[in-house]
Amino acid sequence: MNEDMISSAELSRAACCNLGESFVTNPSVDVSYSDAATGAKQIKLLGLSGTYVQMLTENIPNYRGAAAPYGLGYVPGPWMQSIQVSKGTSSVKNGYEAITGQINVEFKKPQLPEADWVSANLFASTTNRYEANADATLKLSKRWSTSLLAHYENETKAHDGNDDGFVDIPQVEQYNVWNRWAYMGDHYVFQAGIKALSETRTSGQANHGGTMHSGDLYKVGIDTERYEFFTKNAYIFNKEKNTNLALILSTTLHNQDATYGRKLYNVDQTNVYASLMFETEFNPQNSFSAGLSFNYDAYDQHYRLENTTDNPLKAFEKEAVPGAYVQYTLNLNDKWMVMAGLRGDYSNEHGFFVTPRAHLKYNPNDYVNFRLSAGKGYRTNHVLAENNYLLSSSRKVEIAKNLDMEEAWNYGASVSTYIPIFGKTLNVNAEYYYTDFLKQVIVDMDSNPHEVAFYNLDGRSYSHVFQVEASYPFFKGFTLTGA
């Protein structure tokens, strides 16, 4: 696959506070504010909204639904070991939701030899933002290890630099702690972790902007409690042929209470994910993987979409999706590589659907390689959960009935060259991607300036992306990248 690796060395060079600030040196990914009042951020990959990027943490789907607007702030920078950005269609192993790509975050692991015994990281800014990060690793035995990671941040002061009466950035206070365990046996491997996060966001009016105005100030308040648990189990039958059976289990509880003036959106989101995976290599040329998966999402919602004091409305959404996949990889002496996958899933809301994906790579020599990819992706919309930050305005919210499951094809082609110059290597990469939506849910803020409307696409929706990027290491510690 066409994948960028952001290593720990790169993360150190572009020192950041959280995942949302980790892509400043990556030309493929843009991070922008969806909304200044709440601080909601989104990733753009291949020029399209971050909702079409599948977010993974250690290859487990994560930060979906209500967590999407603020999830980039839930991953502290010092916790991360690396980030993999996969562009275009991806493997069928992790599900059907990747349309423009995947972003996978790998965290510090206690079982690695280089794991720190203890480390700390402190940060303070002129805007009165304070952060503290600490992690400690304990090697209990040759097999067992554990680590504790902790994070605290606090934006202590309300800022209104342009004196319009509204704060420029939200005040955020966050507590985040994670305990993880690992057992590394000769044949059985086990990992587990439990994570808890508590966050308070306040924003809105600091004063009435110098006008003679009486009445309440417009306030935004978002309180989030989030709990995650995961376990990974693998039994290795044959190390030489990489024959193994793995079971991944994950549960997330995300509780958010939010007020936007007199509008409100309270949601309790529950996610359960399970994946059973089998892999083997028949020989160095042929490898095969297959698996079963199950994903369950439930949204218990109370909301008021207008600036009134009416009683909140109630809505409960749930979707259960069992699925299965097979994937085959052919490797002809590292010159030709083909990976083809097919998965089928059944949603209790949208019925049965099939996800085909394929990748081809050709390496004629050591200086150039070519890639082609094609595949399909699907996504269920939970428009209020994923876009609740849009309530921080006077716009009326209109949601059409019977919104479709989004469906799109993605096609990609790229060429990478490695040119030796003055004893070093100039790397030039050119790529093109075409995304074609068959079904899409439109977030329309243009037809009516006093309204945000959600409705099904009527007509065509597509995207063309072309990118050229070059990097060259002029001397040790100094690499120039241009795109």
LOKEDO-109050 format. One record per residue (C-alpha): residue number from 0; x, y, z. Coordinates in steps of 0.25 Angstrom, whole numbers, plus 5000, padded with zeros to 4 digits. Example, Ala and Ser with C-alpha at 12.3 -4.5 7.8 and 13.67 -1.06 7.14 Angstrom:
2
0  5049  4982  5031
1  5055  4996  5029
//
This chain:
483
0  5000  5000  5000
1  5004  5015  4998
2  5008  5018  5013
3  5015  5029  5020
4  5022  5026  5033
5  5023  5037  5043
6  5033  5032  5053
7  5037  5035  5067
8  5049  5043  5062
9  5039  5051  5052
10  5030  5054  5064
11  5042  5059  5072
12  5046  5068  5061
13  5032  5074  5059
14  5029  5074  5074
15  5014  5074  5077
16  5004  5074  5088
17  4994  5063  5082
18  4991  5055  5070
19  4984  5067  5063
20  4997  5075  5063
21  5006  5063  5058
22  5004  5065  5043
23  5011  5079  5041
24  5023  5072  5033
25  5014  5062  5025
26  5009  5068  5012
27  4998  5058  5010
28  4990  5061  5022
29  4984  5075  5026
30  4978  5078  5040
31  4968  5089  5041
32  4958  5095  5051
33  4944  5091  5047
34  4939  5101  5057
35  4946  5112  5065
36  4936  5113  5076
37  4938  5098  5081
38  4952  5095  5076
39  4946  5083  5067
40  4957  5079  5057
41  4957  5070  5045
42  4967  5063  5037
43  4967  5064  5022
44  4973  5053  5014
45  4973  5054  4998
46  4966  5067  5000
47  4953  5061  5006
48  4947  5062  5020
49  4953  5054  5031
50  4940  5046  5032
51  4945  5038  5020
52  4958  5034  5027
53  4958  5022  5036
54  4964  5025  5049
55  4971  5013  5056
56  4979  5012  5069
57  4988  5000  5068
58  4980  4994  5057
59  4967  4995  5065
60  4956  5005  5059
61  4955  5017  5068
62  4950  5031  5070
63  4937  5029  5063
64  4923  5036  5064
65  4923  5046  5075
66  4938  5045  5078
67  4941  5049  5063
68  4941  5065  5065
69  4950  5065  5077
70  4957  5051  5076
71  4970  5057  5071
72  4972  5064  5084
73  4970  5051  5092
74  4984  5045  5088
75  4995  5052  5095
76  5008  5054  5086
77  5018  5048  5096
78  5009  5035  5097
79  5011  5032  5082
80  5022  5023  5076
81  5019  5025  5061
82  5007  5028  5052
83  5005  5021  5038
84  4997  5029  5028
85  4991  5020  5017
86  4986  5027  5005
87  4975  5022  4996
88  4968  5009  4998
89  4974  5000  5009
90  4973  4986  5014
91  4960  4979  5016
92  4965  4974  5030
93  4961  4986  5038
94  4947  4987  5032
95  4940  4995  5021
96  4940  5009  5026
97  4953  5014  5019
98  4949  5022  5007
99  4961  5032  5005
100  4971  5025  5014
101  4974  5020  5028
102  4982  5027  5039
103  4988  5017  5050
104  4994  5021  5063
105  5004  5012  5070
106  5007  5016  5084
107  5018  5013  5094
108  5019  4998  5097
109  5024  4993  5110
110  5029  4980  5104
111  5039  4987  5095
112  5054  4987  5099
113  5055  5002  5097
114  5043  5005  5106
115  5046  5016  5116
116  5047  5013  5131
117  5041  5026  5133
118  5039  5039  5125
119  5033  5053  5128
120  5029  5064  5118
121  5025  5078  5123
122  5019  5089  5115
123  5015  5104  5117
124  5011  5115  5107
125  5009  5130  5107
126  4994  5127  5106
127  4994  5121  5120
128  4993  5107  5115
129  5000  5096  5123
130  5002  5082  5121
131  5009  5070  5128
132  5011  5056  5122
133  5018  5045  5129
134  5019  5030  5127
135  5026  5018  5134
136  5029  5004  5130
137  5032  4992  5139
138  5038  4979  5134
139  5031  4969  5143
140  5038  4957  5137
141  5044  4952  5124
142  5030  4950  5119
143  5021  4961  5127
144  5022  4976  5126
145  5013  4988  5129
146  5013  5003  5127
147  5005  5014  5132
148  5003  5027  5124
149  4997  5040  5129
150  4994  5053  5123
151  4988  5066  5129
152  4985  5079  5121
153  4979  5092  5125
154  4976  5105  5116
155  4974  5114  5129
156  4971  5127  5122
157  4960  5132  5113
158  4966  5139  5101
159  4959  5150  5093
160  4970  5156  5085
161  4960  5163  5075
162  4951  5169  5086
163  4938  5164  5079
164  4933  5158  5092
165  4935  5144  5088
166  4947  5136  5093
167  4957  5132  5081
168  4960  5118  5086
169  4952  5109  5096
170  4957  5107  5110
171  4960  5092  5111
172  4964  5084  5123
173  4967  5069  5121
174  4971  5057  5130
175  4975  5045  5122
176  4981  5032  5128
177  4984  5018  5122
178  4989  5005  5128
179  4994  4994  5119
180  4999  4980  5120
181  5007  4971  5111
182  5011  4956  5112
183  5021  4951  5101
184  5021  4936  5101
185  5028  4927  5091
186  5015  4923  5084
187  5004  4931  5092
188  5004  4947  5092
189  4995  4955  5100
190  4992  4970  5101
191  4982  4978  5109
192  4979  4992  5113
193  4969  5001  5120
194  4968  5016  5118
195  4960  5027  5124
196  4958  5042  5120
197  4951  5053  5126
198  4950  5067  5118
199  4943  5080  5120
200  4942  5090  5109
201  4936  5104  5111
202  4935  5115  5101
203  4926  5126  5096
204  4924  5140  5100
205  4934  5146  5110
206  4926  5159  5111
207  4916  5167  5103
208  4927  5173  5094
209  4926  5187  5100
210  4911  5188  5096
211  4900  5193  5105
212  4894  5179  5105
213  4886  5172  5116
214  4883  5158  5117
215  4890  5144  5118
216  4904  5142  5111
217  4905  5132  5100
218  4912  5120  5106
219  4917  5107  5100
220  4920  5096  5110
221  4924  5081  5106
222  4927  5071  5117
223  4933  5058  5112
224  4935  5045  5120
225  4942  5034  5111
226  4946  5020  5115
227  4953  5009  5106
228  4957  4995  5108
229  4964  4986  5098
230  4971  4972  5098
231  4979  4965  5087
232  4982  4950  5088
233  4990  4943  5078
234  4994  4928  5077
235  5006  4926  5067
236  5006  4912  5061
237  5018  4913  5052
238  5027  4925  5053
239  5034  4921  5040
240  5021  4922  5032
241  5015  4933  5041
242  5003  4924  5043
243  4995  4930  5055
244  4981  4932  5060
245  4978  4945  5067
246  4966  4951  5074
247  4964  4966  5077
248  4953  4971  5086
249  4950  4985  5089
250  4939  4993  5096
251  4937  5008  5097
252  4928  5016  5105
253  4927  5031  5101
254  4918  5040  5109
255  4917  5055  5105
256  4908  5066  5110
257  4908  5079  5102
258  4901  5092  5102
259  4902  5103  5091
260  4894  5115  5097
261  4880  5108  5099
262  4883  5097  5089
263  4888  5084  5095
264  4893  5071  5091
265  4895  5060  5101
266  4900  5046  5095
267  4904  5033  5102
268  4911  5025  5091
269  4915  5010  5093
270  4924  5003  5083
271  4927  4988  5083
272  4937  4982  5073
273  4942  4968  5071
274  4952  4962  5061
275  4956  4948  5059
276  4968  4947  5049
277  4976  4935  5043
278  4988  4937  5035
279  4998  4928  5028
280  5009  4928  5018
281  5008  4915  5008
282  5022  4919  5003
283  5030  4932  5001
284  5022  4935  4989
285  5008  4932  4994
286  5001  4937  5007
287  4987  4937  5012
288  4978  4943  5023
289  4964  4942  5026
290  4955  4946  5038
291  4942  4950  5044
292  4938  4963  5050
293  4927  4969  5058
294  4924  4984  5061
295  4913  4989  5069
296  4909  5004  5071
297  4898  5010  5080
298  4895  5025  5082
299  4886  5029  5093
300  4883  5044  5090
301  4875  5055  5096
302  4876  5068  5088
303  4869  5082  5086
304  4873  5088  5072
305  4867  5102  5074
306  4870  5113  5084
307  4857  5111  5093
308  4854  5105  5106
309  4846  5093  5101
310  4848  5079  5106
311  4859  5072  5099
312  4856  5061  5088
313  4860  5047  5089
314  4866  5038  5079
315  4873  5024  5080
316  4881  5019  5068
317  4888  5005  5068
318  4895  4997  5057
319  4901  4983  5058
320  4910  4979  5047
321  4915  4964  5046
322  4925  4962  5034
323  4936  4953  5028
324  4948  4955  5019
325  4958  4948  5011
326  4971  4954  5006
327  4982  4948  4997
328  4996  4953  4994
329  5005  4949  4983
330  5020  4953  4983
331  5028  4949  4971
332  5043  4952  4976
333  5039  4965  4981
334  5037  4970  4967
335  5023  4968  4965
336  5013  4969  4977
337  4998  4967  4977
338  4989  4968  4989
339  4974  4965  4987
340  4963  4965  4997
341  4948  4963  4998
342  4939  4965  5010
343  4924  4964  5012
344  4916  4970  5023
345  4902  4971  5028
346  4896  4983  5035
347  4883  4982  5042
348  4880  4996  5037
349  4886  4995  5022
350  4886  4981  5019
351  4897  4973  5012
352  4908  4979  5004
353  4922  4975  4998
354  4935  4982  4999
355  4946  4978  4988
356  4960  4984  4989
357  4972  4981  4981
358  4987  4986  4981
359  4998  4984  4971
360  5013  4988  4972
361  5024  4987  4962
362  5038  4989  4965
363  5046  4988  4952
364  5059  4992  4959
365  5065  4998  4972
366  5062  5012  4967
367  5047  5013  4963
368  5034  5006  4967
369  5020  5007  4962
370  5007  5005  4970
371  4992  5003  4966
372  4980  5002  4975
373  4965  5001  4974
374  4955  4998  4984
375  4941  5002  4991
376  4938  5008  5004
377  4925  5010  5012
378  4921  5018  5024
379  4908  5020  5033
380  4905  5034  5036
381  4902  5039  5050
382  4900  5053  5046
383  4897  5059  5060
384  4908  5051  5067
385  4919  5055  5057
386  4914  5069  5054
387  4909  5074  5068
388  4919  5086  5068
389  4910  5092  5057
390  4900  5095  5068
391  4909  5106  5073
392  4902  5116  5063
393  4889  5122  5061
394  4886  5113  5049
395  4874  5104  5048
396  4877  5089  5047
397  4869  5081  5036
398  4872  5066  5035
399  4865  5058  5024
400  4859  5045  5027
401  4865  5032  5022
402  4879  5036  5020
403  4887  5026  5012
404  4899  5019  5015
405  4911  5026  5008
406  4917  5018  4997
407  4930  5021  4989
408  4940  5015  4979
409  4955  5020  4981
410  4965  5018  4970
411  4980  5022  4971
412  4993  5021  4964
413  5007  5026  4969
414  5021  5025  4965
415  5033  5026  4974
416  5048  5029  4969
417  5061  5028  4977
418  5072  5036  4970
419  5086  5035  4976
420  5092  5049  4976
421  5105  5053  4983
422  5105  5040  4991
423  5091  5042  4996
424  5077  5039  4991
425  5067  5048  4985
426  5053  5042  4987
427  5042  5047  4977
428  5028  5042  4979
429  5017  5046  4969
430  5002  5041  4972
431  4988  5042  4967
432  4975  5038  4973
433  4961  5038  4968
434  4949  5037  4978
435  4935  5034  4972
436  4923  5035  4982
437  4911  5026  4978
438  4904  5030  4991
439  4907  5042  5000
440  4901  5050  5011
441  4903  5065  5008
442  4905  5075  5019
443  4899  5088  5013
444  4903  5101  5019
445  4902  5109  5006
446  4887  5108  5001
447  4882  5116  5013
448  4891  5124  5022
449  4882  5122  5033
450  4881  5107  5032
451  4890  5095  5032
452  4884  5083  5024
453  4887  5068  5024
454  4881  5061  5012
455  4885  5050  5002
456  4893  5053  4989
457  4885  5056  4977
458  4895  5056  4965
459  4910  5053  4964
460  4921  5055  4975
461  4935  5052  4972
462  4950  5057  4975
463  4963  5057  4967
464  4976  5059  4975
465  4990  5060  4969
466  5002  5062  4978
467  5017  5062  4975
468  5027  5061  4987
469  5042  5061  4988
470  5051  5060  4999
471  5066  5060  5001
472  5076  5059  5013
473  5086  5070  5011
474  5094  5066  5023
475  5092  5059  5036
476  5080  5064  5044
477  5075  5073  5032
478  5065  5068  5022
479  5057  5077  5012
480  5044  5072  5007
481  5036  5080  4997
482  5022  5077  4991
//
